[in-house]
């Protein structure tokens, strides 16, 4: 059941329906991302859900976009645009374990333990 963000029960309904929209939202977010960025899909989908919940009372979008409500699709587009822009990349570093596994993205000013990441590679001269 789709609940319009304008209805009085809109604030309570999304809290119980994330599981319902999780897969369609991830698919929607991955469509917006380049193939290289698909690993960030779950992170960005969760951010989109949070952004959508925070703007429910002021959302004007109604209806559906594919399998997700328009208000959620709008939040997903905003998050992907904000998080994949060149300006957003400047403030992030990729955290990789010594075995080469991607551990996520951390703000550039955060502290990352050396034992958790690969040694820095020297720049080519």
ABEGO torsion letter per residue (X at the ends): XBBBAABAAAAAAAAAAAAAAAAAAAAAAAAABBAAAAAAAAAAAAAAAAAAAAAAAABABBEBBEABBAAAAAAAAAAAAAAABAAAAAABBBBBBAAGBBAEBBBAABBBBAAABBBBBBBBX
